[in-house]
C-alpha cells in the first residue's frame, strides 16, 4: 500500500513534503443558483521526494482533467471525503523546488454557515442572498482546495467575478476592477503570509461608514443598506482599539485597511478574518434608541477581541489547533484591557470575573479538558472553542500577568510578536520569551495550568500564628482529583496594605503570620480577617476554616472588601456547596451578608447564585421552595426598589445594567409585584412602541413577566410577543423576544415555542435563545420534543456549537440519576464526535445536581435557618 493514495488516509495532519507559497484564486459565486465555480493556481515548494501532492478539499467537485503540476498531468486523482483530502498522483517523482499546481473546481453556496455559504437578507422589500465565508477552523477546504492547516502560511491573490451592482470585499484592498455588462471582475492586492482559515470573502448589497487610525489606516464598518448609523459605535471602538494595540504590541497594524461587517446568518459571535472581520448583527450594531446597555458592552468587547487577533492570531498564528487557547484566551484577556482603557466607568476588570467564573464552573467537571488538547481529526476542533480555551485561557493569562507585573508582561509580549511575526508559534514559545524577559520559572508554573485539566481548591486554616494551606483538585461532584499545581498565592490580613505573595509548589505549606497580624489587632482579634487570592487573580477556589470564614462575613458586612473579593467569596461558597463541601444553610447565611449591596458587578454574581439555589430547591425541598424564594427576593428587593423601573437622568452605565439584572431576577423568582408591573408596562408598550415606559433595558424583564402569566387558555401575551418579533427589524429586539418565548410555566406553550424554531421565521443561528429560556416546568416536554425531532435537529444544525446547545440546554436542567440513565440510553446508538463532549458534560451536571439534592435533604437545620433569616429580614 505504501505507494497508493490510501496511505494518506486517517492522518491527523497533511504530509510535509510539499507546501504552498502563494495562491492565485479566481472565484465566481452564482447567488441565484447558490453555486460557485473557481480556478486555483498554487505555487508549491516540493522539499522531499514524492510522486503525490496531498491537500484538503471537502464538498468540492474538482475537475480532474484540469489538474496540472507544471506541465505534468496526474495519472491518479482520489478524493477521500471522510478525510477531507485530495490526493493527486503522478507517474514519476516531482522535481524538488518550486512548481505551480493548477485546477478548476465547483461547489455549493451552502446554508450551513461554514465554508462559502449564503445568508438571507431583505433589501427594498425583496429577499436576497449574500455570499459569505467562514473558514475557521477547517472549512477553507469547502471553498477551494488548499493546505488547510494554520502552519501552512502563504500569500493570497484573489479575483472575484460578481454581479456589477454588488459590493465585493476580501482581506486586501481592491487593486482594480473591470466591468463587462452585468458582471464585474474585482482584482485584490496580494496579501502578506497568512493562514487559510483567515481568508475571507463577502458579496452583497451594503452601505459603509469610514474613519482612520492615527497612522492613517482606513477603517470601515459595512451594514445593511440604511443601517450605517448603527455602525458608528463599533467604528469608534475599532479605530481606538487599533491605536491602542499598535502601542501595546509595539508593532504597527499589519494590513493597509480594516473592514468590519455585519452578517445576518452567522454561527459564532464574530470572526477575526485578516482585514475583513465578520460579525453577527447583534455583536456589531448599536443603536442609542433600540439597544440596551449590555448590548453596548457586548459590541465593545467583541470588536476589541477580534481586533486583538489581528496581531495575536493573524500576524502570529498558533502552530496547530492544540494551541488554539493562545489565540482565544489571549484575545479575550486583552479585549478587557482595551475596553477598560476606553470606558473606565464600566469597571471592566471586575466584570472580567464573569469569564473566570464560567471557566471555573466548566473546569470543575471530570469531563472538562486541559487548555492544550491533542487534536487528531478536523472534526474534533470545533468542540474546543469553549469556556476552557476562552475563559480559563484568559484567566490564567490574567493570573500570570498579575504575578509577573504589567510592565514586564507587556515588554515580553511585544518581543514575542516581533519574533514570530508572519509565522507560527506554540504555547512553549510564549513561555520561553516570558521566562527570558522576566527571569521567573514561567514554563514550569504555566505548564501545570495548561497541560493538566482542572484547578485546585486551597484549604486554609489558622493554627495559632500559622496559616496552613493545602491544595487538592476541585471537582463539582465532591471527589478530589489527583492534580497538583504551582499556585501563585496572594493574601492579605485585615487590610489591603498588608499583602503577601508566594508560589505554593507542594501539596501543603504554611506561613507564619504573627508579625503580619500584630499590627492589625490593636482593637481585639474580632476584626481580623484573612483573604486569599486577592481580587481573584488566581484560577483557584479557597475553602476557609470556620473561624476564617466568619471573619470574612464580618468584613463583608463592615464593607472592608474589594468588589472582586466579594464576588470571589460568594462564587467559591456556591461552588463548594454544590460539591457538598459546605452546607446550603451556610451559603444562605453568607448571601444574607450581601443584603445592602448596590454594585452591579457584585450583584450580577449574587443573583446568578440566587437563581441557581431557587432552581435546585424546586427539586430538593419543594416544601421550603416558596420560603427560600422569598428569602432571595428579600435579598435583592432593596436594590431593585431604589432603582425602580424608570431610568434616571445622569445615572451610570452600571446602574442601567443593574436595573435590568434585578428586575429579570425578581421575575424569575416569582415576585408578584414585579411581574404585575412588567405586564402593565408591556401592555402600554404593545399599543405604543415609542413609549418611554419600556426602554430596551427593561424590556426583557417585562417579556419574561408576560410569559409567566401565559397559558393555553390565556395566550394573548404569547401572541403579542410574536407580533413584536414579526414587526421588528432589529436583531437585538428579536433575540429578546426569542429568549422569553419558552419561559412559560405552561408545557404546551413551551412546546409551541420549541416548534417555532423549525419555521423559517427563526434563523438557525438564533435557536439557542429559545433553548436557553426553557422554564423548569418545560423540562420534560422539551426532552420529549428533542427525542422526537432528533434526526431533523442533527440534519439542520450541523456545526458542533449549535448542536451542542440543544443538548446542554435540554439535558443539563435535570436533577436525577434516573433521568441521566434515560438520556444516556437514548444517545447510546446516536453518538457523533461533534456533540460527544457536550453530552458527557451535560450528563455529569445532572448527576452532580442529584448528589447535591441528596445532601441538601440531609441538612438538619436548613428549615430553621430559612425561617430565622426570613424573620431577620422582617
C-alpha positions in Angstrom: 0.0 0.0 0.0 3.0 2.3 0.5 2.7 3.7 -3.0 -1.1 4.0 -3.2 -3.2 7.2 -2.4 -4.8 5.4 0.6 -1.5 5.6 2.6 -2.5 9.3 3.4 -5.8 8.4 5.0 -6.6 8.6 8.7 -3.8 11.1 9.4 -4.3 14.0 11.8 -2.2 16.3 9.6 -1.1 16.6 6.0 2.3 15.3 4.9 5.1 17.9 4.9 6.9 17.0 1.6 5.2 19.9 -0.2 4.0 23.3 1.0 2.1 26.2 -0.7 3.9 29.6 -1.1 1.2 31.6 -3.0 -2.4 31.0 -4.0 -3.8 32.7 -7.1 -7.6 32.2 -6.8 -10.4 33.1 -9.1 -14.0 32.6 -7.8 -17.4 33.2 -9.4 -20.3 32.9 -7.0 -23.8 32.5 -8.5 -26.2 34.0 -5.9 -29.3 32.8 -7.7 -28.3 29.2 -8.3 -26.4 29.1 -4.9 -23.3 27.6 -6.6 -19.8 28.8 -7.3 -17.0 27.9 -9.7 -13.3 28.6 -9.2 -9.8 28.2 -10.5 -6.7 27.9 -8.4 -3.0 28.2 -9.4 -0.9 27.5 -6.3 2.9 27.9 -6.2 4.1 24.9 -4.3 7.5 24.1 -2.9 8.4 20.4 -3.1 11.0 19.7 -0.5 11.3 15.9 -0.4 11.0 13.1 -3.0 7.3 12.3 -3.7 5.1 11.4 -6.6 2.0 12.6 -4.8 0.6 16.0 -3.8 -1.8 15.8 -0.9 -4.1 18.8 0.1 -7.5 19.4 1.7 -10.8 19.5 -0.2 -14.3 18.9 1.0 -17.7 19.1 -0.7 -16.0 20.3 -3.9 -16.1 18.9 -7.4 -12.6 19.1 -8.7 -12.2 19.0 -12.5 -9.8 16.1 -12.9 -9.0 16.9 -16.5 -8.0 20.5 -15.4 -5.3 19.4 -12.9 -1.7 20.2 -13.9 1.6 20.4 -11.9 3.9 22.5 -14.2 3.2 20.6 -17.5 2.5 17.2 -15.8 -1.0 15.7 -15.9 -1.8 13.4 -13.0 -2.2 9.7 -13.5 -4.4 9.3 -10.5 -6.8 11.7 -8.6 -8.6 10.5 -5.5 -10.8 12.4 -3.2 -11.3 10.9 0.3 -14.5 12.7 1.6 -14.2 11.4 5.2 -10.6 12.5 5.4 -11.4 15.7 3.5 -8.3 15.2 1.4 -7.5 15.3 -2.3 -4.6 13.0 -3.4 -3.0 13.8 -6.8 -0.6 11.1 -8.1 1.9 11.4 -10.9 3.8 8.8 -12.9 7.1 10.0 -11.7 8.8 11.8 -8.7 8.2 15.5 -8.7 11.3 17.8 -9.1 12.5 19.3 -5.8 11.9 23.0 -5.8 9.0 25.3 -6.9 6.2 24.5 -9.3 2.7 25.6 -10.0 -0.3 23.3 -9.3 -3.4 24.4 -11.3 -7.0 23.1 -11.2 -10.7 24.1 -11.7 -13.5 23.3 -9.2 -17.1 23.9 -8.4 -19.1 23.9 -5.2 -22.4 24.8 -3.5 -23.1 28.1 -1.6 -24.4 26.1 1.4 -26.8 27.1 4.2 -24.6 25.7 7.0 -22.9 28.9 8.0 -19.5 27.4 7.2 -17.2 27.3 4.2 -18.6 29.5 1.3 -22.2 30.0 2.3 -25.3 32.0 1.6 -27.1 34.4 4.1 -30.6 35.8 3.5 -31.3 39.5 3.8 -34.1 41.8 2.7 -33.4 44.9 0.6 -36.2 47.2 -0.6 -38.8 44.6 0.4 -37.3 41.7 -1.5 -35.4 38.7 -0.1 -31.9 38.3 -1.5 -28.9 36.1 -0.9 -25.4 37.3 0.0 -22.3 35.1 -0.3 -20.1 34.9 2.8 -17.2 32.8 4.0 -16.5 31.3 7.5 -13.3 29.2 7.4 -12.2 28.7 11.0 -11.4 26.1 11.9 -11.2 23.8 8.9 -13.6 25.0 6.3 -11.5 26.9 3.7 -11.3 23.4 2.1 -15.1 23.8 1.3 -14.3 26.9 -0.9 -11.1 25.9 -2.6 -8.6 23.1 -2.5 -5.8 24.1 -0.1 -3.3 23.1 2.6 -5.9 23.9 5.3 -3.7 24.0 8.4 -2.6 27.1 10.3 1.1 26.4 9.9 0.9 26.3 6.0 1.1 30.1 5.7 1.1 31.5 2.1 0.3 34.7 0.2 -3.1 35.0 -1.4 -4.1 36.8 -4.5 -7.9 36.8 -5.1 -10.0 37.7 -8.1 -13.8 37.6 -7.9 -16.4 37.7 -10.7 -19.6 39.1 -9.2 -22.8 40.9 -10.3 -21.9 44.5 -11.1 -24.3 46.1 -8.6 -22.9 44.3 -5.6 -20.2 45.1 -3.1 -17.4 42.5 -3.1 -14.9 42.5 -0.2 -11.9 40.4 0.7 -8.9 40.6 3.1 -7.0 43.1 1.0 -7.9 46.4 -0.8 -9.1 46.3 -4.5 -6.2 46.7 -6.9 -8.5 47.1 -10.0 -12.0 46.4 -11.3 -13.2 45.7 -14.8 -17.0 45.8 -15.7 -18.5 43.8 -18.5 -22.2 44.3 -18.6 -23.9 42.6 -15.6 -20.7 41.1 -14.3 -17.6 42.8 -12.9 -14.2 41.3 -12.2 -12.6 42.5 -9.0 -8.8 42.0 -8.6 -7.4 42.3 -5.0 -3.9 43.2 -3.9 -1.8 40.2 -2.8 -1.8 39.5 1.0 1.1 39.0 3.3 1.8 35.5 4.5 -1.3 34.2 6.3 -3.2 31.0 7.2 -6.1 29.7 5.2 -8.6 29.9 8.0 -8.3 33.8 7.8 -9.1 34.2 4.1 -12.5 35.9 3.7 -15.0 37.0 1.0 -18.3 38.8 1.3 -20.5 39.7 -1.6 -23.8 41.5 -1.3 -25.5 44.9 -1.0 -24.1 47.1 1.8 -23.5 50.7 2.9 -20.5 51.7 4.9 -19.1 54.5 7.1 -15.4 55.0 7.5 -12.7 56.6 9.6 -8.9 56.4 10.0 -6.4 55.5 12.7 -3.7 57.9 13.8 -1.4 56.0 11.4 -3.8 56.6 8.5 -5.2 53.1 8.2 -8.7 53.2 6.7 -11.3 51.5 8.9 -14.8 50.9 7.6 -18.0 49.4 9.1 -20.3 47.8 6.5 -24.0 47.3 7.3 -27.2 46.5 5.5 -28.4 49.4 3.4 -29.7 52.2 5.5 -28.3 51.0 8.8 -24.9 52.7 8.9 -25.8 54.9 11.9 -25.8 51.7 13.9 -22.2 51.1 12.9 -20.8 54.3 14.5 -20.2 53.0 17.9 -18.2 49.9 16.6 -16.3 52.1 14.2 -15.2 54.4 17.1 -14.2 51.4 19.3 -12.4 49.8 16.3 -10.3 52.9 15.5 -9.3 53.4 19.1 -8.5 49.7 19.7 -6.2 49.6 16.7 -4.3 52.6 18.0 -4.1 51.1 21.5 -2.9 47.7 20.3 -0.3 49.2 18.0 1.3 50.7 21.1 0.7 47.7 23.4 2.3 45.2 21.0 4.9 47.8 19.8 4.0 46.7 16.2 2.0 48.6 13.6 -1.3 47.2 12.3 -0.1 44.8 9.6 -2.5 45.5 6.7 -3.5 48.5 4.5 -7.1 48.5 5.6 -9.6 47.0 8.1 -13.3 46.3 7.3 -15.8 45.1 9.8 -19.2 43.8 8.5 -22.5 42.6 10.0 -23.8 39.3 8.6 -27.5 38.3 9.2 -26.7 34.5 9.4 -23.6 33.8 11.4 -22.9 30.8 13.6 -20.4 32.3 16.0 -20.3 35.8 17.5 -17.7 37.2 15.2 -14.6 36.0 13.2 -11.3 37.8 13.0 -10.5 37.3 9.3 -7.4 39.3 8.4 -8.5 42.8 7.4 -12.2 41.8 6.9 -13.8 40.9 10.3 -17.3 39.4 10.1 -19.9 39.7 12.9 -23.4 38.7 13.9 -25.5 41.8 13.6 -26.0 41.8 17.4 -22.3 41.9 18.0 -21.5 44.9 15.8 -24.6 47.1 15.5 -25.6 49.5 18.3 -28.4 51.9 18.2 -28.9 54.5 21.0 -32.7 54.1 20.9 -33.0 50.4 20.3 -30.1 48.7 22.1 -29.6 48.0 25.7 -26.5 48.9 27.8 -25.5 45.3 27.8 -25.7 45.2 24.0 -23.3 48.2 24.0 -20.8 46.4 26.2 -21.1 43.3 24.1 -20.3 45.2 20.9 -17.2 46.9 22.5 -15.8 43.7 23.9 -16.4 41.7 20.7 -14.8 44.4 18.5 -11.8 44.7 20.9 -11.4 40.9 20.9 -11.5 40.5 17.1 -9.0 43.3 16.5 -6.6 41.9 19.1 -6.5 38.8 16.9 -5.1 40.9 14.0 -1.8 40.7 16.0 -2.3 37.7 18.3 -3.6 35.0 15.9 -3.3 36.6 12.5 0.2 38.1 12.5 1.5 35.4 14.9 -0.6 32.2 14.5 -0.8 29.1 16.6 1.2 26.2 15.1 -1.7 23.8 15.4 -5.2 23.7 17.0 -3.8 22.3 20.2 -2.6 25.9 20.8 -6.0 27.5 20.0 -6.2 28.8 23.5 -3.2 31.1 22.8 -5.4 32.9 20.2 -8.6 32.9 22.1 -7.5 33.2 25.7 -5.2 36.0 24.8 -7.7 37.9 22.7 -10.3 37.6 25.5 -7.9 38.9 28.1 -6.6 41.8 26.1 -10.1 42.9 24.9 -10.8 43.7 28.6 -7.6 45.7 28.8 -8.7 47.7 25.7 -12.3 48.3 26.8 -11.2 49.2 30.3 -8.9 51.9 28.8 -11.8 53.2 26.6 -14.6 53.0 29.2 -13.1 53.1 32.7 -16.5 53.8 34.2 -17.7 50.3 33.2 -15.5 48.7 35.8 -14.5 46.2 33.2 -11.8 44.1 35.1 -14.4 43.4 37.8 -16.8 42.2 35.1 -13.9 40.0 33.8 -14.8 37.7 36.7 -17.8 36.6 34.7 -15.3 34.9 32.3 -13.3 33.4 35.2 -16.5 32.1 36.8 -17.6 30.3 33.6 -14.1 28.9 33.2 -14.1 27.7 36.8 -17.6 26.1 36.5 -16.8 24.1 33.4 -13.3 23.1 34.6 -14.8 21.6 37.8 -16.3 18.8 35.7 -14.5 15.5 35.3 -15.5 15.8 31.6 -13.6 19.0 31.2 -10.3 19.0 29.2 -6.9 20.6 29.5 -6.3 24.0 27.9 -4.0 22.3 25.5 -5.8 19.4 23.7 -4.5 16.8 21.3 -6.4 17.2 18.1 -6.4 14.1 15.8 -9.1 14.9 13.3 -10.5 18.1 11.8 -14.0 17.2 13.2 -12.6 17.5 16.8 -11.5 21.1 16.5 -14.9 22.8 16.8 -15.6 21.3 20.2 -12.7 23.0 21.9 -14.0 26.5 21.1 -15.4 26.5 24.6 -15.1 28.1 28.0 -11.8 26.4 28.7 -10.0 27.9 25.6 -11.5 31.3 26.0 -12.3 31.9 29.7 -9.9 29.7 31.5 -7.3 30.7 28.9 -7.9 34.4 29.6 -8.0 33.9 33.3 -4.6 32.1 33.5 -3.1 34.9 31.4 -4.5 37.4 33.9 -3.0 35.3 36.7 0.4 35.3 35.0 0.3 39.0 34.2 -0.6 39.7 37.8 2.3 37.5 39.1 4.9 38.9 36.7 3.7 42.6 36.8 2.0 44.5 34.0 5.2 46.1 32.6 7.4 43.1 32.3 4.5 41.2 30.8 3.8 43.8 28.1 7.5 44.0 27.2 7.7 40.3 26.8 4.6 40.2 24.6 6.0 42.8 22.3 9.2 40.7 21.9 7.1 37.6 21.2 5.1 39.3 18.5 8.2 40.7 16.8 10.0 37.3 17.0 7.1 35.2 15.5 5.6 37.8 13.1 4.3 36.2 9.8 4.9 32.8 11.2 3.6 30.3 13.8 4.2 29.6 17.5 3.4 27.0 20.1 2.5 27.6 23.8 6.1 26.8 24.9 7.4 29.6 22.6 5.4 32.2 24.5 6.6 30.8 27.9 10.2 30.9 26.7 10.0 34.6 25.7 8.3 35.5 29.0 10.8 33.5 31.0 13.7 35.1 29.3 12.3 38.6 29.8 11.2 38.1 33.5 13.7 35.6 34.9 10.8 33.8 36.5 10.1 30.0 36.1 7.2 30.7 33.7 7.3 27.4 31.9 7.2 25.2 35.0 4.5 27.3 36.5 2.2 27.6 33.5 2.6 24.0 32.3 0.7 22.9 35.4 -2.2 25.1 34.3 -2.3 24.4 30.5 -1.3 20.7 30.2 -3.4 19.3 33.0 -7.1 19.6 33.4 -8.8 21.3 36.3 -7.6 23.5 39.1 -7.1 23.4 42.9 -9.2 24.4 45.9 -6.9 25.7 48.6 -7.9 24.7 52.2 -6.9 27.5 54.5 -6.9 27.1 58.3 -5.5 29.2 61.2 -3.4 27.2 63.7 -2.1 29.6 66.3 0.0 32.1 64.3 0.4 29.8 61.4 -1.7 29.9 58.2 -1.8 26.3 57.0 -2.6 25.7 53.3 -3.3 22.5 51.5 -4.2 22.1 47.8 -6.4 19.4 46.2 -8.0 19.3 42.7 -11.6 20.7 42.9 -14.4 18.8 41.3 -18.1 19.7 41.5 -19.0 16.0 42.1 -17.3 16.3 45.5 -14.4 13.9 44.7 -10.8 15.0 44.8 -8.7 14.7 41.7 -5.0 13.9 41.7 -3.6 17.1 40.2 -1.1 19.4 41.9 -0.4 22.9 40.7 2.2 25.6 41.1 -0.1 28.2 42.6 0.6 31.9 42.8 -0.9 32.5 46.3 -1.7 36.1 47.4 -3.3 37.0 50.7 -3.9 40.0 52.9 -4.7 40.3 56.6 -7.2 42.9 57.9 -6.3 45.4 55.2 -5.1 45.7 51.6 -2.0 47.5 52.8 -0.5 44.3 54.1 -0.2 41.8 51.2 2.0 38.8 50.7 2.6 36.6 47.7 4.4 33.3 47.2 4.3 30.2 45.0 2.7 27.1 46.5 4.6 24.3 44.9 3.8 21.3 47.2 0.6 19.7 48.4 0.8 21.7 51.7 2.7 24.7 53.1 2.3 27.1 56.0 3.0 30.8 56.6 3.9 32.3 59.9 1.8 35.4 60.2 2.2 36.7 63.7 4.1 39.9 62.8 1.7 40.2 59.8 -1.4 40.2 62.0 0.1 42.0 65.0 -0.2 45.5 63.5 -3.9 44.8 62.7 -5.2 43.5 66.0 -5.0 46.5 68.3 -8.8 46.6 68.6 -9.1 42.9 69.7 -8.9 39.9 67.4 -12.6 40.0 66.4 -11.9 42.2 63.4 -9.1 40.2 62.0 -9.8 38.8 58.5 -7.6 37.0 56.1 -8.5 36.9 52.3 -6.6 34.6 50.0 -6.5 35.1 46.2 -6.7 38.9 46.4 -9.0 40.3 43.7 -9.5 36.8 42.3 -6.4 37.0 40.1 -5.7 33.3 40.7 -7.6 30.5 38.9 -8.5 28.5 42.0 -11.0 28.3 44.8 -10.5 28.8 48.6 -12.2 26.8 51.4 -11.7 28.6 54.7 -12.0 27.0 58.2 -15.0 28.2 60.2 -13.0 30.9 62.1 -11.6 32.5 58.9 -15.0 32.2 57.1 -16.7 34.0 60.0 -14.1 36.8 59.8 -14.8 37.3 56.1 -18.6 37.5 56.7 -17.9 40.3 59.2 -15.5 42.0 56.7 -18.3 42.0 54.1 -20.8 43.5 56.5 -18.3 46.1 57.6 -17.6 47.0 53.9 -13.9 46.2 54.2 -13.5 44.1 51.0 -13.0 45.0 47.3 -15.7 44.3 44.8 -13.7 41.4 43.2 -13.1 39.8 46.6 -16.8 40.0 47.5 -17.5 38.2 44.2 -14.8 35.6 44.8 -16.2 34.7 48.2 -19.8 34.2 47.0 -18.7 32.2 43.9 -16.4 29.9 45.9 -19.1 29.3 48.6 -21.7 28.4 45.9 -19.2 26.0 44.2 -18.2 24.4 47.5 -21.9 24.0 48.4 -22.7 22.2 45.0 -19.7 19.9 45.7 -21.0 19.2 49.2 -18.0 20.7 50.9 -20.2 23.1 52.8 -24.0 23.3 53.5 -26.6 25.2 51.6 -27.6 26.6 55.1 -24.1 28.3 55.4 -24.4 29.6 51.8 -27.7 31.2 52.6 -26.2 32.8 55.7 -23.3 34.2 53.6 -25.7 35.6 51.0 -27.5 37.4 53.8 -24.4 39.5 54.4 -24.9 41.0 50.9 -28.3 42.4 51.7 -27.3 46.1 51.3 -25.0 45.6 48.3 -25.7 48.0 45.5 -22.9 47.4 43.0 -23.8 45.8 39.6 -20.7 43.7 39.3 -21.2 42.1 42.7 -24.9 41.7 42.4 -24.6 40.0 38.9 -22.9 37.1 40.7 -25.2 37.2 43.7 -28.3 37.0 41.5 -26.9 34.1 39.4 -26.2 32.2 42.7 -29.7 33.0 43.9 -31.4 31.8 40.7 -29.3 28.5 40.9 -30.4 28.0 44.6 -34.0 28.7 43.6 -33.9 26.1 40.8 -32.3 23.3 42.9 -34.7 23.9 45.8 -37.7 23.2 43.5 -36.5 19.6 43.3 -34.6 19.3 46.6 -37.0 20.9 49.1 -40.3 21.6 47.4 -42.0 22.4 50.7 -39.3 25.0 51.5 -39.2 26.4 48.0 -41.5 29.3 48.5 -39.8 30.4 51.7 -36.4 30.1 50.0 -37.6 32.2 47.1 -39.0 34.8 49.5 -35.6 34.9 51.2 -33.8 35.5 47.9 -36.4 38.1 46.9 -35.8 40.0 50.2 -32.1 40.0 49.5 -32.5 41.6 46.0 -35.5 43.8 46.5 -33.9 46.8 48.3 -31.5 47.5 45.5 -34.4 47.0 42.9 -36.7 49.4 44.7 -34.0 52.0 44.9 -33.5 51.8 41.1 -37.2 51.4 40.1 -38.4 50.7 36.6 -37.7 54.1 35.1 -34.2 55.3 34.1 -32.9 58.4 35.9 -31.0 61.3 34.4 -27.3 61.0 34.6 -27.2 57.5 36.1 -24.2 55.3 35.5 -24.0 52.7 32.8 -23.7 50.0 35.5 -26.9 51.1 37.2 -28.7 50.8 33.9 -27.4 47.2 33.7 -28.3 46.6 37.3 -31.9 47.6 36.9 -32.3 45.1 34.1 -30.5 42.4 36.0 -32.6 42.8 39.2 -35.9 43.0 37.5 -35.2 39.9 35.5 -34.1 38.0 38.6 -37.3 39.1 40.6 -39.5 37.9 37.7 -37.7 34.6 37.6 -38.0 34.3 41.4 -41.8 34.8 41.0 -42.0 38.2 42.8 -45.7 39.2 42.1 -45.4 43.0 42.3 -42.5 42.9 39.7 -44.4 40.6 37.4 -47.6 42.7 37.6 -45.7 45.9 36.9 -43.9 44.2 34.0 -47.2 43.1 32.5 -48.7 46.6 33.0 -45.9 48.3 31.2 -45.9 45.7 28.4 -49.5 46.4 27.5 -48.8 50.1 27.3 -45.7 49.4 25.1 -47.6 46.9 22.9 -50.1 49.7 22.0 -47.3 52.4 21.6 -43.9 51.1 20.7 -42.4 54.6 21.3 -43.4 54.8 24.9 -40.7 55.8 27.4 -42.2 53.3 30.0 -40.4 50.3 28.5 -36.9 51.2 27.1 -34.7 48.4 25.7 -33.0 47.8 29.0 -36.2 46.7 30.9 -38.0 45.0 28.0 -36.6 41.5 28.7 -37.9 41.7 32.3 -41.4 42.7 31.0 -41.4 40.0 28.3 -40.5 37.3 30.9 -43.2 38.7 33.2 -45.8 38.4 30.4 -44.7 34.8 29.7 -45.1 33.8 33.4 -48.8 34.7 33.1 -49.3 32.9 29.7 -51.1 29.6 29.4 -53.0 27.7 26.7 -56.3 29.2 27.9 -54.8 32.7 28.2 -52.3 33.0 25.4 -52.7 36.7 24.3 -49.3 37.6 25.8 -47.5 34.9 23.7 -49.3 36.1 20.6 -48.4 39.7 21.4 -44.7 38.9 21.7 -44.8 37.0 18.4 -46.3 40.1 16.8 -43.5 42.3 18.2 -41.0 39.7 16.8 -42.5 39.8 13.4 -42.8 43.6 13.2 -39.3 44.5 14.3 -36.3 44.5 12.0 -33.8 44.7 14.9 -31.8 41.6 15.7 -31.3 42.6 19.3 -35.1 43.1 19.8 -35.8 39.7 18.1 -33.3 38.0 20.4 -35.0 39.5 23.5 -38.4 38.1 22.3 -36.9 34.6 21.4 -35.2 34.4 24.8 -38.6 34.8 26.5 -41.0 32.6 24.4 -40.1 29.3 26.1 -40.2 30.5 29.7 -43.9 29.9 30.2 -44.9 27.6 33.1 -47.4 26.0 30.6 -45.9 22.9 28.9 -48.0 23.3 25.7 -46.8 26.9 25.2 -43.2 25.7 25.7 -43.7 23.1 23.0 -45.1 25.7 20.7 -42.1 27.9 21.3 -39.8 25.0 20.5 -41.6 24.2 17.3 -41.4 27.9 16.3 -37.6 27.3 15.9 -38.4 24.9 13.0 -40.2 27.6 11.0 -38.3 29.8 8.6 -39.1 32.8 10.8 -36.2 31.9 13.1 -32.7 31.9 11.7 -30.8 28.7 12.7 -28.1 30.8 14.4 -30.8 32.1 16.9 -32.1 28.8 18.1 -30.1 29.0 21.3 -32.1 31.9 22.5 -35.2 29.8 22.7 -33.3 26.8 24.0 -31.7 28.9 26.8 -35.0 30.2 28.0 -36.9 27.0 28.7 -38.8 27.1 32.0 -38.3 24.4 34.7 -41.9 23.3 34.1 -41.0 22.8 30.5 -38.0 20.4 31.0 -39.9 17.1 30.4 -41.8 18.3 27.3 -38.5 19.8 25.9 -36.8 16.4 26.3 -39.6 14.5 24.6 -39.5 17.1 21.8 -35.8 16.6 21.3 -36.1 12.8 21.1 -39.0 13.1 18.6 -37.2 15.6 16.4 -33.6 14.4 16.9 -32.9 13.4 13.3 -34.2 16.7 12.0 -32.2 18.7 14.5 -29.0 16.9 13.7 -29.5 17.5 9.9 -30.4 21.2 10.3 -27.9 22.3 13.0 -24.7 20.6 11.8 -22.0 22.7 13.5 -20.6 21.4 16.8 -21.5 24.6 18.7 -25.1 24.7 17.5 -25.9 21.0 18.1 -24.2 21.2 21.5 -26.6 24.0 22.5 -29.5 21.6 22.1 -28.0 19.0 24.4 -26.7 21.4 27.0 -29.9 23.4 27.3 -32.3 20.4 27.3 -30.3 17.8 29.3 -28.4 19.9 32.0 -31.5 21.1 33.9 -32.5 17.6 35.0 -31.5 16.5 38.5 -32.0 12.8 38.9 -29.9 9.7 38.3 -32.9 8.0 36.6 -33.1 10.9 34.0 -29.3 10.7 33.4 -29.7 7.0 32.7 -32.6 7.6 30.3 -30.7 10.3 28.4 -27.6 8.0 28.2 -29.7 5.2 26.8 -31.3 7.3 24.2 -28.0 8.6 22.9 -26.1 5.3 23.2 -26.5 4.4 19.5 -26.7 8.0 18.2 -23.3 9.5 19.3 -21.3 11.7 17.0 -17.9 13.3 17.8 -19.3 16.8 17.2 -21.5 16.7 20.4 -20.0 13.8 22.4 -18.2 16.2 24.8 -21.4 18.3 25.3 -23.4 15.2 26.1 -20.9 13.9 28.7 -20.7 17.3 30.4 -24.5 17.6 30.5 -24.9 14.1 32.0 -22.3 14.9 34.6 -24.1 18.1 35.5 -27.4 16.1 36.0 -25.6 13.7 38.3 -23.9 16.5 40.3 -27.3 18.1 40.9 -28.7 14.7 42.0 -26.0 14.4 44.6 -26.4 18.0 45.8 -30.1 17.4 46.3 -29.4 14.3 48.4 -27.0 16.4 50.5 -29.4 19.3 50.9 -32.2 17.0 52.1 -30.0 15.7 54.8 -29.1 19.2 56.2 -30.7 19.1 59.7 -31.2 22.9 60.3 -32.0 24.2 56.8 -35.7 24.8 57.5 -34.9 26.6 60.8 -32.2 28.7 59.2 -34.6 29.8 56.4 -37.2 30.8 59.0 -34.6 32.6 61.1 -33.3 34.6 58.1 -36.8 35.4 57.0 -37.6 36.8 60.5 -34.3 38.7 60.5 -35.4 40.5 57.3 -38.8 41.3 58.6 
